[in-house]
């Protein structure tokens, strides 16, 4: 199988590379070289066709939106509506994290309708079915897990979160380093429970070569899950987190050697002053692999407002090396997000990504800020709306105010600094 990575190594420029180069306004040969080195990925299953995006070194920061049913609330139409909203407001990827209903049917409909890359966490589906049968996590058969991974690859999943770094070795570092929240990754907790109850090593780690063969066949990008990520600020940068990262670095190298695209997932909760260090350590240990982070959430006291907390952390993370931000919604830690939560989560992450891209000297990001600033100077409201991240909201708020038809806003009125400065 000639994957995108193998073709890049062989000096071949693919249509996907040309598409990304055009979107990012960069040299396609430079892009190919970075893909060949594993510093940039373009997740796209061979069985899907859509407008691709690149993730990694020198590119604009991308964002992901999670959707999916739960055992408590299962309505496919709602999840498809959430996907449409997320795409409308600018997400670059969708992850289906469904755990309720007919999981394969749900995933297939999402794959059929999504105009962006789609990711999953295959172990969720396997364990969900197991528990429905009244069985325990310890009864999970590794063969069933690998069967699910291959089935999802055949269906067209573009990237998969696989918790290969949760091993006996990495778990041992948690034993004498007590955490406030323990393991908060669902995939990490599942694998720890299976390993502990069966006294066996993680099958995703033991059979990593088999996993690579499946992903190579369908050109599925591996997202190496951070099963031991900190779930509280007090747990950030501890031994378990770093021990897992060391293993993930080795697995990045093995994936690249095989020709499989790979990225690495990063911490969820982390004080602001530790983010820069963590981003740089990750990039060093994982040889500049693209980095995918949830948040990070810089404080734990804001349930209901965690999209703001995550955006603060996401901006700092992206400035110092994160390439892909998983959105956080206001519903984080509370409930299944609704459509309004999805929009707010996407917008918060887009703002975070754009703010970081300005610092990273992304030409388009800097130009957009300049363009809207110039429009404000000229009191050119239509241009301001057009360059806003959410034109509909900006236009609506102005139109509904007392100054809806005026060239100034209802806050300043005739004291408008711009008008008085220009003597209008």
FIDRENKOL-210549 format. One record per residue (C-alpha): residue in one letter; x, y negated, z. Coordinates in steps of 0.25 Angstrom, whole numbers, plus 2048, in hexadecimal, padded with zeros to 3 digits. Example, Ala and Ser with C-alpha at 12.3 -4.5 7.8 and 13.67 -1.06 7.14 Angstrom:
% FIDRENKOL-210549
A, 831, 812, 81F
S, 837, 804, 81D
//
This chain:
% FIDRENKOL-210549
X, 800, 800, 800
X, 805, 7F2, 7FC
X, 801, 7E9, 807
X, 801, 7DA, 807
X, 80E, 7DB, 80F
X, 815, 7E5, 807
X, 812, 7DD, 7FA
X, 817, 7D0, 801
X, 824, 7D8, 804
X, 825, 7DC, 7F6
X, 824, 7CE, 7F1
X, 816, 7CF, 7EC
X, 80D, 7C3, 7ED
X, 7FE, 7C8, 7EE
X, 7F1, 7C1, 7EB
X, 7EF, 7C0, 7FB
X, 7FD, 7B8, 7FC
X, 7F9, 7AF, 7F1
X, 7EC, 7AC, 7F8
X, 7F2, 7A9, 805
X, 7FD, 7A0, 7FF
X, 7F2, 798, 7F8
X, 7EA, 796, 804
X, 7F6, 792, 80D
X, 7FD, 78A, 802
X, 80A, 792, 803
X, 814, 799, 7FA
X, 810, 7A7, 7F7
X, 81E, 7AC, 7F7
X, 820, 7A7, 805
X, 813, 7AD, 809
X, 817, 7BB, 803
X, 824, 7BA, 80A
X, 81E, 7B8, 818
X, 814, 7C3, 815
X, 81F, 7CC, 812
X, 826, 7C9, 81F
X, 819, 7CB, 827
X, 818, 7BC, 82B
X, 80B, 7BA, 823
X, 7FF, 7C4, 821
X, 7F3, 7C4, 818
X, 7E9, 7CE, 81E
X, 7E1, 7D4, 813
X, 7DC, 7E2, 812
X, 7DE, 7E8, 804
X, 7CF, 7EC, 804
X, 7CA, 7DD, 806
X, 7CA, 7D1, 7FE
X, 7C9, 7C3, 804
X, 7D1, 7B5, 804
X, 7DD, 7B9, 80C
X, 7E5, 7B0, 816
X, 7F3, 7B2, 81B
X, 7F7, 7B2, 82A
X, 805, 7AF, 82F
X, 812, 7A6, 82D
X, 810, 799, 827
X, 801, 79A, 824
X, 7F5, 793, 82A
X, 7F0, 799, 837
X, 7E5, 7A3, 835
X, 7D9, 7A6, 83E
X, 7D0, 7B2, 840
X, 7C2, 7B4, 846
X, 7BD, 7C0, 84D
X, 7AF, 7C5, 84B
X, 7A8, 7D2, 84E
X, 79D, 7D9, 855
X, 79D, 7DE, 864
X, 796, 7EA, 86B
X, 78E, 7DF, 872
X, 78A, 7D7, 865
X, 78A, 7DD, 858
X, 785, 7D4, 84C
X, 78C, 7D6, 83F
X, 785, 7CA, 839
X, 78A, 7C1, 844
X, 798, 7C6, 842
X, 797, 7C3, 833
X, 792, 7B5, 836
X, 79E, 7B3, 83F
X, 7A7, 7B7, 834
X, 7A1, 7AE, 82A
X, 7A2, 7A2, 834
X, 7B1, 7A6, 837
X, 7B4, 7A6, 828
X, 7AD, 799, 826
X, 7B5, 792, 830
X, 7C2, 797, 82C
X, 7C6, 7A4, 832
X, 7D1, 7AC, 82A
X, 7CD, 7B9, 830
X, 7C2, 7C1, 836
X, 7C4, 7CC, 841
X, 7B9, 7D6, 842
X, 7B9, 7DA, 851
X, 7AC, 7E1, 851
X, 7A9, 7EC, 85C
X, 79A, 7ED, 85A
X, 791, 7F3, 84F
X, 796, 7FB, 843
X, 7A4, 7F6, 843
X, 7A8, 7FB, 835
X, 79B, 7F5, 82F
X, 79E, 7E7, 836
X, 7AD, 7E7, 831
X, 7A9, 7EB, 823
X, 79F, 7DF, 822
X, 7A9, 7D5, 828
X, 7B4, 7DA, 81E
X, 7AA, 7D9, 812
X, 7A6, 7CB, 816
X, 7B3, 7C5, 81C
X, 7BA, 7BB, 812
X, 7C6, 7BB, 81C
X, 7CF, 7C6, 821
X, 7C9, 7D0, 82B
X, 7CF, 7D6, 837
X, 7CB, 7E1, 841
X, 7D0, 7E8, 84E
X, 7CD, 7F7, 84A
X, 7CE, 7FD, 858
X, 7C2, 7F5, 85C
X, 7B9, 7FD, 853
X, 7BF, 80B, 857
X, 7BD, 808, 866
X, 7AF, 802, 864
X, 7AA, 80F, 85D
X, 7B1, 817, 868
X, 7AA, 810, 873
X, 79D, 811, 86C
X, 79F, 820, 86D
X, 7A1, 81F, 87C
X, 7AF, 822, 87B
X, 7BB, 81C, 882
X, 7C6, 814, 87B
X, 7D0, 81F, 87F
X, 7C9, 828, 875
X, 7CC, 820, 86A
X, 7D3, 828, 85F
X, 7DF, 821, 858
X, 7DA, 828, 84B
X, 7CD, 820, 84C
X, 7D4, 813, 84E
X, 7DD, 815, 841
X, 7D1, 81A, 839
X, 7CA, 80D, 83D
X, 7D6, 805, 839
X, 7D7, 80B, 82B
X, 7C8, 80A, 829
X, 7C8, 7FB, 82C
X, 7D4, 7FA, 823
X, 7CC, 801, 818
X, 7C0, 7F7, 81B
X, 7C9, 7EB, 818
X, 7CD, 7E6, 825
X, 7D9, 7DC, 823
X, 7E0, 7DC, 831
X, 7DE, 7E4, 83D
X, 7E2, 7E1, 84B
X, 7E9, 7EE, 850
X, 7EF, 7EE, 85F
X, 7FB, 7F6, 85B
X, 804, 7F0, 866
X, 7FC, 7F5, 872
X, 805, 800, 876
X, 80A, 807, 882
X, 816, 7FE, 882
X, 80F, 7F1, 881
X, 804, 7F5, 88B
X, 80F, 7F9, 895
X, 813, 7EA, 896
X, 805, 7E7, 89C
X, 806, 7F1, 8A7
X, 80F, 7E8, 8B0
X, 80B, 7DA, 8AA
X, 7FD, 7D8, 8B0
X, 7F3, 7D0, 8A7
X, 7E7, 7C8, 8AB
X, 7DF, 7CD, 89F
X, 7E6, 7DA, 89B
X, 7E3, 7DE, 88D
X, 7D9, 7D6, 886
X, 7DA, 7DB, 878
X, 7CF, 7E5, 875
X, 7D8, 7ED, 86B
X, 7E3, 7EC, 876
X, 7DB, 7F1, 881
X, 7D5, 7FC, 879
X, 7E3, 802, 875
X, 7E8, 800, 883
X, 7DC, 808, 888
X, 7DE, 813, 87E
X, 7ED, 814, 880
X, 7EB, 814, 890
X, 7E0, 81F, 890
X, 7E7, 828, 886
X, 7F6, 825, 88A
X, 7F9, 823, 87C
X, 800, 818, 873
X, 7F8, 80E, 86A
X, 7F5, 816, 85D
X, 7F6, 809, 855
X, 804, 808, 85A
X, 808, 817, 859
X, 801, 818, 84B
X, 805, 80A, 846
X, 80B, 80F, 839
X, 7FE, 816, 836
X, 7F7, 808, 839
X, 800, 801, 82F
X, 7FD, 80C, 824
X, 7EE, 808, 825
X, 7F1, 7F9, 825
X, 7FA, 7FA, 819
X, 7F0, 802, 811
X, 7E6, 7F7, 812
X, 7EF, 7EB, 815
X, 7E9, 7E9, 822
X, 7F0, 7DF, 82B
X, 7F3, 7E3, 839
X, 7F1, 7D9, 844
X, 7F9, 7DF, 84F
X, 7EF, 7DD, 85B
X, 7F4, 7D7, 868
X, 7ED, 7E1, 871
X, 7F5, 7DC, 87D
X, 7F2, 7CD, 87B
X, 7F0, 7C4, 887
X, 7E1, 7C2, 88B
X, 7E4, 7B7, 895
X, 7EE, 7AC, 895
X, 7F5, 7B2, 8A1
X, 7F8, 7BF, 899
X, 7FF, 7B8, 88E
X, 80D, 7BC, 889
X, 80E, 7C7, 893
X, 816, 7D4, 891
X, 80A, 7DC, 88B
X, 808, 7D1, 880
X, 816, 7D0, 87C
X, 819, 7E0, 87D
X, 80D, 7E2, 873
X, 813, 7D7, 86A
X, 821, 7DE, 869
X, 81A, 7EA, 864
X, 812, 7E2, 85A
X, 81E, 7DC, 855
X, 824, 7EA, 851
X, 816, 7EE, 84B
X, 817, 7E1, 842
X, 824, 7E6, 83D
X, 81F, 7F4, 83A
X, 812, 7EE, 833
X, 81B, 7E5, 82A
X, 824, 7F1, 826
X, 818, 7F9, 822
X, 812, 7EE, 81A
X, 806, 7EA, 823
X, 803, 7DC, 826
X, 803, 7D9, 835
X, 800, 7CE, 83F
X, 800, 7CD, 84E
X, 7F6, 7C9, 858
X, 7F9, 7C0, 863
X, 7F4, 7BC, 871
X, 7E6, 7B7, 875
X, 7E8, 7B0, 882
X, 7F5, 7A8, 884
X, 7F8, 79A, 88B
X, 7FC, 790, 882
X, 80B, 78F, 886
X, 80D, 79D, 882
X, 807, 79D, 874
X, 814, 798, 86D
X, 81D, 7A2, 873
X, 813, 7AE, 870
X, 812, 7AA, 861
X, 821, 7A9, 860
X, 824, 7B6, 867
X, 819, 7BD, 85E
X, 81F, 7B8, 851
X, 82D, 7BC, 856
X, 829, 7CA, 85A
X, 820, 7CD, 84F
X, 829, 7C7, 844
X, 820, 7BC, 840
X, 814, 7C4, 83E
X, 807, 7BC, 83C
X, 801, 7BA, 84A
X, 7F2, 7BB, 84D
X, 7ED, 7B5, 85B
X, 7E0, 7B4, 862
X, 7E0, 7A6, 868
X, 7E9, 7A6, 870
X, 7E0, 7A1, 87B
X, 7E8, 797, 883
X, 7DE, 798, 890
X, 7D4, 7A2, 895
X, 7CA, 798, 89B
X, 7C2, 794, 88F
X, 7B8, 79F, 88C
X, 7AE, 798, 882
X, 7B9, 790, 87D
X, 7C4, 79A, 879
X, 7C3, 796, 86A
X, 7CA, 789, 86F
X, 7D4, 790, 878
X, 7D8, 799, 86D
X, 7D9, 78E, 863
X, 7E3, 787, 86C
X, 7EB, 793, 86E
X, 7EA, 797, 85F
X, 7EF, 789, 85A
X, 7FC, 78B, 863
X, 7FD, 799, 85F
X, 7FC, 796, 850
X, 807, 78B, 851
X, 811, 794, 857
X, 80F, 7A0, 84E
X, 800, 7A6, 84E
X, 7FB, 7A8, 840
X, 7ED, 7AD, 842
X, 7E3, 7A9, 84D
X, 7D8, 7B1, 852
X, 7CD, 7A8, 855
X, 7C7, 7A7, 863
X, 7B8, 7A4, 865
X, 7B1, 79D, 870
X, 7AB, 7AB, 873
X, 7B9, 7B1, 877
X, 7B8, 7B8, 884
X, 7A9, 7B6, 885
X, 7A1, 7BD, 87A
X, 7A0, 7C0, 86B
X, 7A2, 7B4, 863
X, 796, 7AE, 85B
X, 797, 7A7, 84E
X, 799, 799, 855
X, 7A4, 79F, 85D
X, 7AB, 7A4, 850
X, 7AA, 797, 849
X, 7B0, 790, 856
X, 7BB, 79A, 857
X, 7BF, 799, 848
X, 7BF, 78A, 849
X, 7C8, 78A, 855
X, 7D2, 793, 84F
X, 7D2, 78C, 842
X, 7D5, 77F, 849
X, 7E0, 786, 851
X, 7E6, 78C, 844
X, 7E6, 77E, 83D
X, 7EC, 777, 849
X, 7F7, 781, 849
X, 7F9, 780, 83A
X, 7FB, 771, 83B
X, 807, 774, 845
X, 80C, 77F, 83B
X, 80C, 774, 830
X, 802, 77C, 827
X, 800, 772, 81C
X, 7F1, 774, 81A
X, 7EE, 773, 829
X, 7F6, 766, 829
X, 7EF, 761, 81C
X, 7E1, 764, 822
X, 7E4, 75C, 82E
X, 7EA, 750, 826
X, 7DE, 751, 81C
X, 7D3, 750, 827
X, 7DB, 745, 82F
X, 7DB, 73D, 822
X, 7CC, 73F, 820
X, 7CA, 739, 82E
X, 7D2, 72D, 82B
X, 7CA, 72B, 81F
X, 7BD, 72E, 826
X, 7BB, 738, 81B
X, 7B1, 741, 822
X, 7AE, 74B, 817
X, 7BD, 74E, 816
X, 7BE, 74F, 825
X, 7B3, 75A, 825
X, 7B9, 761, 819
X, 7C7, 763, 820
X, 7C1, 766, 82D
X, 7C2, 775, 832
X, 7B2, 775, 834
X, 7AD, 76B, 82A
X, 79E, 76E, 82D
X, 7A0, 76B, 83C
X, 7A7, 75E, 839
X, 79D, 759, 82F
X, 791, 75D, 838
X, 796, 756, 845
X, 799, 749, 83D
X, 78B, 74A, 836
X, 783, 74C, 843
X, 78A, 741, 84A
X, 785, 732, 84B
X, 78F, 72F, 841
X, 78C, 739, 837
X, 78B, 730, 82B
X, 796, 726, 82F
X, 7A5, 726, 82C
X, 7A8, 727, 83A
X, 7A5, 730, 845
X, 79B, 72E, 851
X, 7A6, 72F, 85B
X, 7AD, 722, 857
X, 7A3, 71B, 84E
X, 7A8, 70D, 84A
X, 7B4, 70F, 854
X, 7B9, 719, 84A
X, 7C8, 717, 84A
X, 7CA, 71C, 83C
X, 7C1, 711, 837
X, 7C6, 706, 83F
X, 7D5, 70A, 83C
X, 7D1, 708, 82D
X, 7C8, 6FC, 830
X, 7BD, 703, 829
//
